[in-house]
Structures are given as C-alpha cells and as structure tokens.
Amino acid sequence: MTVISVSGDHPVIVFDAMCVLCSANAAFVLRHDRAGRFRLASMQGEAGAALYRRFGIDPANPETLIVVDGDIALRNSDAVLAIWAGLDHPWNALAMLRLVPRWFRDPVYRWVARHRYRVFGRRSTCWIPTAEQASRIL
C-alpha cells in the first residue's frame, strides 16, 4: 500500500484526469496558483488512488474530487471553495460562495460530478501536465 504524506503547506487536489472539466480545472489551478500552494494528483495514478482509498473513496468510481490537507480531506463544494480560496486574486474572491449554504451547494456539485462525462466529455487519455507543471504533480 502506498503511503502519501501531505503537509498543510501543500494541500493536494485529487481529480479525475480523464474528465475534460476536471482536467481543465487542474490546468486552471496550475496557472492561477502562482505561489505553488497546491499539488495535484490524478485518481488514475498511484498517489491519487491511495489518497482516495485513505479517505474511503473508490478511485474507480469517485463521487467527488478531494483536497487533502494533512489528515483532513475536503469533499464536494467545500473542496472547490478551498481551491478557489487558495488561488491568486481575483479568483480567490469566488470563495465568497461559501456564504451559500452547503445544503444547496453540495447537491449542485454532486449533480455536476455525476454527469461530468456526459456534459463535458471524457478524454481518450489522461491529462498530462507541461514540463513546467510536472514538479507540482504527484
């Protein structure tokens, strides 16, 4: 079993690299997180799958992306809001959507997550980062 250590200095976003929306989001994070706060791991890779399993999520059938910060994993809309809060200005202002109650945010998130391939498409191969981005991928 792979053990992944995650420090609070570099939270890890675990995402679906086959999903067009998820891959676009990963590229967006790498572009707009100039401080390099986040690391990324695809659920298809060894590190991402291990993190999913650690938090009780089947990497073959995930219902959410997660942001792992130490021993805590944020899921659903909380994960998205944590990502936006960690991005550069003006994108971090989107974290104000935290004011919208979770009981409303999470069902919307889960609907998009369930239909992500149908609505946004599925890649034929996993998303691959550029050479400059590779150091931020687990």
N, CA and C atoms as an extended XYZ file, in Angstrom:
414
Properties=species:S:1:pos:R:3:atomname:S:1:resname:S:1:resid:I:1 pbc="F F F"
N         0.846       -1.191        0.000 N   MET     1
C         0.000        0.000        0.000 CA  MET     1
C         0.884        1.245        0.000 C   MET     1
N         0.558        2.204       -0.829 N   THR     2
C         1.309        3.451       -0.907 CA  THR     2
C         0.855        4.389        0.199 C   THR     2
N         1.817        4.949        0.925 N   VAL     3
C         1.504        5.920        1.961 CA  VAL     3
C         1.920        7.288        1.439 C   VAL     3
N         0.967        8.215        1.406 N   ILE     4
C         1.224        9.561        0.908 CA  ILE     4
C         1.166       10.506        2.088 C   ILE     4
N         2.230       11.254        2.297 N   SER     5
C         2.256       12.256        3.361 CA  SER     5
C         1.922       13.605        2.741 C   SER     5
N         0.959       14.292        3.366 N   VAL     6
C         0.514       15.575        2.835 CA  VAL     6
C         0.658       16.615        3.936 C   VAL     6
N         1.420       17.666        3.669 N   SER     7
C         1.586       18.729        4.652 CA  SER     7
C         0.613       19.858        4.369 C   SER     7
N         0.328       20.637        5.402 N   GLY     8
C        -0.547       21.788        5.250 CA  GLY     8
C         0.047       22.854        4.347 C   GLY     8
N         1.361       22.790        4.101 N   ASP     9
C         1.995       23.762        3.208 CA  ASP     9
C         1.592       23.543        1.760 C   ASP     9
N         1.304       22.288        1.423 N   HIS    10
C         0.972       21.945        0.042 CA  HIS    10
C        -0.203       20.972        0.006 C   HIS    10
N        -1.411       21.488        0.167 N   PRO    11
C        -2.573       20.603        0.045 CA  PRO    11
C        -2.586       19.958       -1.339 C   PRO    11
N        -3.147       18.762       -1.405 N   VAL    12
C        -3.187       18.008       -2.660 CA  VAL    12
C        -4.621       17.940       -3.171 C   VAL    12
N        -4.791       18.310       -4.428 N   ILE    13
C        -6.077       18.185       -5.110 CA  ILE    13
C        -6.043       16.867       -5.864 C   ILE    13
N        -6.969       15.963       -5.529 N   VAL    14
C        -7.072       14.693       -6.243 CA  VAL    14
C        -8.260       14.810       -7.196 C   VAL    14
N        -8.007       14.600       -8.475 N   PHE    15
C        -9.011       14.846       -9.508 CA  PHE    15
C        -9.011       13.737      -10.545 C   PHE    15
N       -10.026       13.727      -11.381 N   ASP    16
C       -10.198       12.751      -12.448 CA  ASP    16
C        -9.534       13.287      -13.718 C   ASP    16
N        -8.385       12.717      -14.068 N   ALA    17
C        -7.630       13.202      -15.231 CA  ALA    17
C        -8.246       12.778      -16.562 C   ALA    17
N        -9.258       11.917      -16.536 N   MET    18
C        -9.952       11.538      -17.770 CA  MET    18
C       -11.109       12.485      -18.078 C   MET    18
N       -11.546       13.220      -17.084 N   CYS    19
C       -12.674       14.142      -17.227 CA  CYS    19
C       -12.179       15.464      -17.824 C   CYS    19
N       -12.841       15.916      -18.878 N   VAL    20
C       -12.452       17.169      -19.533 CA  VAL    20
C       -12.586       18.346      -18.559 C   VAL    20
N       -13.692       18.428      -17.831 N   LEU    21
C       -13.892       19.512      -16.867 CA  LEU    21
C       -12.833       19.465      -15.770 C   LEU    21
N       -12.589       18.286      -15.223 N   CYS    22
C       -11.625       18.146      -14.126 CA  CYS    22
C       -10.204       18.490      -14.579 C   CYS    22
N        -9.841       18.049      -15.765 N   SER    23
C        -8.512       18.352      -16.310 CA  SER    23
C        -8.356       19.844      -16.583 C   SER    23
N        -9.412       20.464      -17.092 N   ALA    24
C        -9.369       21.913      -17.328 CA  ALA    24
C        -9.215       22.647      -16.000 C   ALA    24
N        -9.895       22.166      -14.972 N   ASN    25
C        -9.765       22.769      -13.650 CA  ASN    25
C        -8.338       22.614      -13.119 C   ASN    25
N        -7.731       21.440      -13.315 N   ALA    26
C        -6.353       21.221      -12.867 CA  ALA    26
C        -5.397       22.195      -13.560 C   ALA    26
N        -5.539       22.359      -14.862 N   ALA    27
C        -4.696       23.303      -15.606 CA  ALA    27
C        -4.946       24.730      -15.129 C   ALA    27
N        -6.211       25.065      -14.842 N   PHE    28
C        -6.562       26.389      -14.335 CA  PHE    28
C        -5.869       26.643      -12.990 C   PHE    28
N        -5.902       25.654      -12.111 N   VAL    29
C        -5.250       25.792      -10.799 CA  VAL    29
C        -3.759       26.026      -10.984 C   VAL    29
N        -3.121       25.263      -11.839 N   LEU    30
C        -1.677       25.428      -12.042 CA  LEU    30
C        -1.343       26.813      -12.595 C   LEU    30
N        -2.213       27.375      -13.420 N   ARG    31
C        -1.983       28.712      -13.976 CA  ARG    31
C        -2.221       29.817      -12.955 C   ARG    31
N        -3.210       29.654      -12.086 N   HIS    32
C        -3.632       30.744      -11.200 CA  HIS    32
C        -3.237       30.545       -9.744 C   HIS    32
N        -2.364       29.606       -9.486 N   ASP    33
C        -1.784       29.392       -8.162 CA  ASP    33
C        -0.285       29.640       -8.304 C   ASP    33
N         0.050       30.897       -8.558 N   ARG    34
C         1.447       31.244       -8.826 CA  ARG    34
C         2.350       31.006       -7.623 C   ARG    34
N         1.791       31.006       -6.411 N   ALA    35
C         2.588       30.733       -5.206 CA  ALA    35
C         2.927       29.246       -5.101 C   ALA    35
N         2.282       28.423       -5.885 N   GLY    36
C         2.567       26.989       -5.863 CA  GLY    36
C         2.065       26.303       -4.606 C   GLY    36
N         0.967       26.780       -4.062 N   ARG    37
C         0.416       26.222       -2.829 CA  ARG    37
C        -0.063       24.785       -3.019 C   ARG    37
N        -0.776       24.516       -4.110 N   PHE    38
C        -1.381       23.205       -4.324 CA  PHE    38
C        -0.481       22.259       -5.104 C   PHE    38
N        -0.611       20.979       -4.778 N   ARG    39
C        -0.067       19.890       -5.587 CA  ARG    39
C        -1.280       19.175       -6.158 C   ARG    39
N        -1.094       18.460       -7.249 N   LEU    40
C        -2.202       17.733       -7.864 CA  LEU    40
C        -1.841       16.266       -8.021 C   LEU    40
N        -2.863       15.434       -7.907 N   ALA    41
C        -2.705       14.002       -8.138 CA  ALA    41
C        -3.956       13.516       -8.847 C   ALA    41
N        -3.767       12.739       -9.900 N   SER    42
C        -4.942       12.204      -10.583 CA  SER    42
C        -5.378       10.932       -9.867 C   SER    42
N        -6.679       10.697       -9.867 N   MET    43
C        -7.200        9.487       -9.232 CA  MET    43
C        -6.735        8.243       -9.981 C   MET    43
N        -6.314        8.401      -11.238 N   GLN    44
C        -5.842        7.273      -12.019 CA  GLN    44
C        -4.408        6.882      -11.651 C   GLN    44
N        -3.683        7.781      -10.990 N   GLY    45
C        -2.303        7.496      -10.607 CA  GLY    45
C        -2.222        6.850       -9.232 C   GLY    45
N        -1.059        6.335       -8.927 N   GLU    46
C        -0.848        5.631       -7.657 CA  GLU    46
C        -1.085        6.533       -6.443 C   GLU    46
N        -0.548        7.753       -6.466 N   ALA    47
C        -0.693        8.664       -5.323 CA  ALA    47
C        -2.144        9.087       -5.126 C   ALA    47
N        -2.813        9.467       -6.203 N   GLY    48
C        -4.204        9.899       -6.103 CA  GLY    48
C        -5.118        8.775       -5.655 C   GLY    48
N        -4.934        7.577       -6.219 N   ALA    49
C        -5.759        6.426       -5.832 CA  ALA    49
C        -5.547        6.094       -4.354 C   ALA    49
N        -4.294        6.180       -3.884 N   ALA    50
C        -4.012        5.905       -2.469 CA  ALA    50
C        -4.697        6.922       -1.561 C   ALA    50
N        -4.693        8.185       -1.967 N   LEU    51
C        -5.375        9.204       -1.162 CA  LEU    51
C        -6.885        8.984       -1.159 C   LEU    51
N        -7.454        8.634       -2.289 N   TYR    52
C        -8.892        8.334       -2.318 CA  TYR    52
C        -9.203        7.187       -1.356 C   TYR    52
N        -8.433        6.097       -1.454 N   ARG    53
C        -8.694        4.947       -0.581 CA  ARG    53
C        -8.532        5.317        0.886 C   ARG    53
N        -7.546        6.146        1.187 N   ARG    54
C        -7.308        6.579        2.574 CA  ARG    54
C        -8.543        7.257        3.170 C   ARG    54
N        -9.309        7.941        2.326 N   PHE    55
C       -10.490        8.650        2.806 CA  PHE    55
C       -11.793        7.945        2.418 C   PHE    55
N       -11.709        6.640        2.128 N   GLY    56
C       -12.887        5.830        1.904 CA  GLY    56
C       -13.597        6.049        0.582 C   GLY    56
N       -12.870        6.492       -0.435 N   ILE    57
C       -13.459        6.728       -1.751 CA  ILE    57
C       -12.868        5.718       -2.728 C   ILE    57
N       -13.716        5.094       -3.510 N   ASP    58
C       -13.275        4.141       -4.519 CA  ASP    58
C       -12.709        4.929       -5.706 C   ASP    58
N       -11.410        4.794       -5.986 N   PRO    59
C       -10.834        5.562       -7.102 CA  PRO    59
C       -11.400        5.164       -8.467 C   PRO    59
N       -12.014        4.002       -8.554 N   ALA    60
C       -12.613        3.582       -9.821 CA  ALA    60
C       -13.997        4.191      -10.018 C   ALA    60
N       -14.583        4.715       -8.959 N   ASN    61
C       -15.921        5.288       -9.051 CA  ASN    61
C       -16.069        6.437       -8.050 C   ASN    61
N       -15.304        7.499       -8.232 N   PRO    62
C       -15.352        8.587       -7.245 CA  PRO    62
C       -16.600        9.442       -7.409 C   PRO    62
N       -17.083        9.939       -6.309 N   GLU    63
C       -18.230       10.836       -6.361 CA  GLU    63
C       -17.807       12.286       -6.195 C   GLU    63
N       -16.526       12.522       -5.963 N   THR    64
C       -16.070       13.883       -5.703 CA  THR    64
C       -14.573       13.999       -5.932 C   THR    64
N       -14.127       15.212       -6.199 N   LEU    65
C       -12.703       15.488       -6.089 CA  LEU    65
C       -12.470       15.781       -4.615 C   LEU    65
N       -11.241       15.658       -4.175 N   ILE    66
C       -10.938       15.994       -2.786 CA  ILE    66
C        -9.726       16.910       -2.726 C   ILE    66
N        -9.674       17.683       -1.658 N   VAL    67
C        -8.490       18.474       -1.335 CA  VAL    67
C        -8.003       17.930       -0.003 C   VAL    67
N        -6.820       17.336       -0.019 N   VAL    68
C        -6.252       16.726        1.171 CA  VAL    68
C        -5.258       17.695        1.782 C   VAL    68
N        -5.495       18.009        3.049 N   ASP    69
C        -4.634       18.929        3.800 CA  ASP    69
C        -4.302       18.243        5.115 C   ASP    69
N        -3.127       17.612        5.172 N   GLY    70
C        -2.756       16.846        6.361 CA  GLY    70
C        -3.646       15.622        6.481 C   GLY    70
N        -4.354       15.518        7.604 N   ASP    71
C        -5.233       14.380        7.852 CA  ASP    71
C        -6.689       14.672        7.504 C   ASP    71
N        -6.932       15.772        6.837 N   ILE    72
C        -8.294       16.193        6.507 CA  ILE    72
C        -8.477       16.165        4.996 C   ILE    72
N        -9.640       15.672        4.583 N   ALA    73
C        -9.999       15.710        3.161 CA  ALA    73
C       -11.301       16.478        3.022 C   ALA    73
N       -11.253       17.542        2.258 N   LEU    74
C       -12.467       18.294        1.939 CA  LEU    74
C       -13.077       17.691        0.685 C   LEU    74
N       -14.402       17.588        0.667 N   ARG    75
C       -15.119       16.987       -0.450 CA  ARG    75
C       -16.150       17.953       -1.010 C   ARG    75
N       -16.684       17.577       -2.160 N   ASN    76
C       -17.812       18.288       -2.766 CA  ASN    76
C       -17.523       19.778       -2.906 C   ASN    76
N       -18.512       20.613       -2.631 N   SER    77
C       -18.349       22.055       -2.832 CA  SER    77
C       -17.319       22.652       -1.873 C   SER    77
N       -17.136       22.056       -0.685 N   ASP    78
C       -16.110       22.565        0.232 CA  ASP    78
C       -14.721       22.458       -0.389 C   ASP    78
N       -14.478       21.383       -1.141 N   ALA    79
C       -13.183       21.221       -1.811 CA  ALA    79
C       -12.987       22.292       -2.880 C   ALA    79
N       -14.011       22.528       -3.676 N   VAL    80
C       -13.921       23.548       -4.731 CA  VAL    80
C       -13.672       24.923       -4.115 C   VAL    80
N       -14.387       25.234       -3.052 N   LEU    81
C       -14.216       26.536       -2.395 CA  LEU    81
C       -12.825       26.674       -1.790 C   LEU    81
N       -12.273       25.598       -1.258 N   ALA    82
C       -10.908       25.640       -0.719 CA  ALA    82
C        -9.893       25.901       -1.831 C   ALA    82
N       -10.140       25.317       -2.994 N   ILE    83
C        -9.254       25.564       -4.138 CA  ILE    83
C        -9.324       27.034       -4.528 C   ILE    83
N       -10.542       27.549       -4.704 N   TRP    84
C       -10.689       28.953       -5.099 CA  TRP    84
C       -10.058       29.886       -4.069 C   TRP    84
N       -10.206       29.578       -2.780 N   ALA    85
C        -9.621       30.422       -1.728 CA  ALA    85
C        -8.098       30.453       -1.817 C   ALA    85
N        -7.495       29.380       -2.333 N   GLY    86
C        -6.039       29.310       -2.423 CA  GLY    86
C        -5.450       29.886       -3.697 C   GLY    86
N        -6.290       30.325       -4.618 N   LEU    87
C        -5.798       30.874       -5.886 CA  LEU    87
C        -5.453       32.354       -5.750 C   LEU    87
N        -4.823       32.871       -6.785 N   ASP    88
C        -4.455       34.278       -6.834 CA  ASP    88
C        -5.693       35.149       -7.041 C   ASP    88
N        -5.528       36.416       -6.724 N   HIS    89
C        -6.569       37.411       -6.962 CA  HIS    89
C        -6.748       37.571       -8.469 C   HIS    89
N        -7.900       37.676       -9.027 N   PRO    90
C        -9.215       37.860       -8.424 CA  PRO    90
C        -9.962       36.559       -8.159 C   PRO    90
N        -9.376       35.404       -8.556 N   TRP    91
C       -10.083       34.128       -8.473 CA  TRP    91
C       -10.433       33.739       -7.041 C   TRP    91
N        -9.610       34.151       -6.090 N   ASN    92
C        -9.887       33.782       -4.701 CA  ASN    92
C       -11.179       34.425       -4.176 C   ASN    92
N       -11.670       35.452       -4.835 N   ALA    93
C       -12.932       36.072       -4.427 CA  ALA    93
C       -14.112       35.109       -4.601 C   ALA    93
N       -13.967       34.114       -5.463 N   LEU    94
C       -15.040       33.131       -5.642 CA  LEU    94
C       -15.303       32.334       -4.369 C   LEU    94
N       -14.349       32.323       -3.463 N   ALA    95
C       -14.539       31.611       -2.194 CA  ALA    95
C       -15.671       32.223       -1.373 C   ALA    95
N       -16.089       33.416       -1.731 N   MET    96
C       -17.231       34.029       -1.041 CA  MET    96
C       -18.507       33.215       -1.227 C   MET    96
N       -18.510       32.334       -2.189 N   LEU    97
C       -19.670       31.463       -2.385 CA  LEU    97
C       -19.868       30.525       -1.194 C   LEU    97
N       -18.921       30.539       -0.283 N   ARG    98
C       -19.059       29.786        0.962 CA  ARG    98
C       -20.285       30.279        1.745 C   ARG    98
N       -20.715       31.493        1.459 N   LEU    99
C       -21.901       32.050        2.108 CA  LEU    99
C       -23.177       31.328        1.678 C   LEU    99
N       -23.134       30.683        0.525 N   VAL   100
C       -24.275       29.873        0.083 CA  VAL   100
C       -24.284       28.611        0.945 C   VAL   100
N       -25.417       28.267        1.518 N   PRO   101
C       -25.468       27.101        2.404 CA  PRO   101
C       -25.049       25.797        1.716 C   PRO   101
N       -24.335       24.969        2.465 N   ARG   102
C       -23.860       23.685        1.940 CA  ARG   102
C       -25.029       22.824        1.454 C   ARG   102
N       -26.181       22.879        2.107 N   TRP   103
C       -27.324       22.056        1.709 CA  TRP   103
C       -27.774       22.391        0.288 C   TRP   103
N       -27.426       23.574       -0.203 N   PHE   104
C       -27.733       23.965       -1.578 CA  PHE   104
C       -26.544       23.671       -2.500 C   PHE   104
N       -25.332       24.007       -2.039 N   ARG   105
C       -24.126       23.857       -2.863 CA  ARG   105
C       -23.835       22.394       -3.215 C   ARG   105
N       -23.869       21.520       -2.207 N   ASP   106
C       -23.447       20.134       -2.427 CA  ASP   106
C       -24.319       19.366       -3.421 C   ASP   106
N       -25.641       19.481       -3.379 N   PRO   107
C       -26.425       18.778       -4.409 CA  PRO   107
C       -26.094       19.250       -5.829 C   PRO   107
N       -25.845       20.536       -5.993 N   VAL   108
C       -25.458       21.055       -7.316 CA  VAL   108
C       -24.110       20.454       -7.713 C   VAL   108
N       -23.149       20.450       -6.787 N   TYR   109
C       -21.836       19.857       -7.061 CA  TYR   109
C       -21.996       18.383       -7.452 C   TYR   109
N       -22.750       17.629       -6.660 N   ARG   110
C       -22.896       16.190       -6.908 CA  ARG   110
C       -23.590       15.915       -8.247 C   ARG   110
N       -24.522       16.773       -8.665 N   TRP   111
C       -25.156       16.597       -9.964 CA  TRP   111
C       -24.120       16.756      -11.077 C   TRP   111
N       -23.319       17.809      -10.980 N   VAL   112
C       -22.274       18.030      -11.993 CA  VAL   112
C       -21.286       16.865      -11.983 C   VAL   112
N       -20.885       16.414      -10.804 N   ALA   113
C       -19.924       15.306      -10.704 CA  ALA   113
C       -20.483       14.025      -11.339 C   ALA   113
N       -21.733       13.718      -11.091 N   ARG   114
C       -22.352       12.508      -11.655 CA  ARG   114
C       -22.469       12.570      -13.173 C   ARG   114
N       -22.661       13.757      -13.711 N   HIS   115
C       -22.896       13.915      -15.150 CA  HIS   115
C       -21.699       14.518      -15.888 C   HIS   115
N       -20.538       14.557      -15.270 N   ARG   116
C       -19.386       15.261      -15.845 CA  ARG   116
C       -18.976       14.720      -17.206 C   ARG   116
N       -19.008       13.414      -17.410 N   TYR   117
C       -18.607       12.862      -18.705 CA  TYR   117
C       -19.646       13.183      -19.773 C   TYR   117
N       -20.890       13.081      -19.427 N   ARG   118
C       -21.962       13.318      -20.395 CA  ARG   118
C       -22.019       14.791      -20.805 C   ARG   118
N       -21.846       15.695      -19.844 N   VAL   119
C       -21.972       17.126      -20.121 CA  VAL   119
C       -20.688       17.709      -20.705 C   VAL   119
N       -19.537       17.335      -20.140 N   PHE   120
C       -18.271       17.973      -20.526 CA  PHE   120
C       -17.372       17.083      -21.382 C   PHE   120
N       -17.592       15.789      -21.327 N   GLY   121
C       -16.801       14.875      -22.142 CA  GLY   121
C       -15.755       14.120      -21.346 C   GLY   121
N       -15.254       13.079      -21.988 N   ARG   122
C       -14.233       12.217      -21.389 CA  ARG   122
C       -13.045       12.185      -22.340 C   ARG   122
N       -11.876       12.341      -21.790 N   ARG   123
C       -10.655       12.313      -22.585 CA  ARG   123
C       -10.342       10.873      -22.984 C   ARG   123
N        -9.689       10.679      -24.100 N   SER   124
C        -9.299        9.326      -24.509 CA  SER   124
C        -8.027        8.888      -23.784 C   SER   124
N        -7.261        9.872      -23.293 N   THR   125
C        -6.072        9.582      -22.487 CA  THR   125
C        -6.063       10.548      -21.305 C   THR   125
N        -5.332       10.190      -20.276 N   CYS   126
C        -5.231       11.068      -19.106 CA  CYS   126
C        -4.558       12.380      -19.487 C   CYS   126
N        -4.970       13.447      -18.821 N   TRP   127
C        -4.358       14.757      -18.996 CA  TRP   127
C        -2.909       14.676      -18.528 C   TRP   127
N        -2.015       15.279      -19.281 N   ILE   128
C        -0.591       15.294      -18.965 CA  ILE   128
C        -0.161       16.743      -18.751 C   ILE   128
N         0.507       17.038      -17.635 N   PRO   129
C         0.963       18.412      -17.398 CA  PRO   129
C         2.142       18.767      -18.298 C   PRO   129
N         2.380       20.062      -18.431 N   THR   130
C         3.562       20.517      -19.183 CA  THR   130
C         4.807       20.235      -18.351 C   THR   130
N         5.962       20.364      -18.958 N   ALA   131
C         7.222       20.140      -18.241 CA  ALA   131
C         7.358       21.093      -17.056 C   ALA   131
N         6.895       22.336      -17.215 N   GLU   132
C         6.971       23.327      -16.134 CA  GLU   132
C         6.053       22.964      -14.965 C   GLU   132
N         4.955       22.276      -15.256 N   GLN   133
C         3.975       21.930      -14.225 CA  GLN   133
C         4.297       20.611      -13.532 C   GLN   133
N         5.146       19.814      -14.109 N   ALA   134
C         5.379       18.443      -13.635 CA  ALA   134
C         5.821       18.374      -12.170 C   ALA   134
N         6.545       19.370      -11.686 N   SER   135
C         7.025       19.331      -10.291 CA  SER   135
C         5.884       19.452       -9.282 C   SER   135
N         4.712       19.866       -9.729 N   ARG   136
C         3.570       20.047       -8.822 CA  ARG   136
C         2.588       18.883       -8.881 C   ARG   136
N         2.951       17.844       -9.632 N   ILE   137
C         2.092       16.675       -9.794 CA  ILE   137
C         2.687       15.504       -9.020 C   ILE   137
N         1.838       14.841       -8.256 N   LEU   138
C         2.294       13.643       -7.513 CA  LEU   138
C         2.102       12.407       -8.368 C   LEU   138
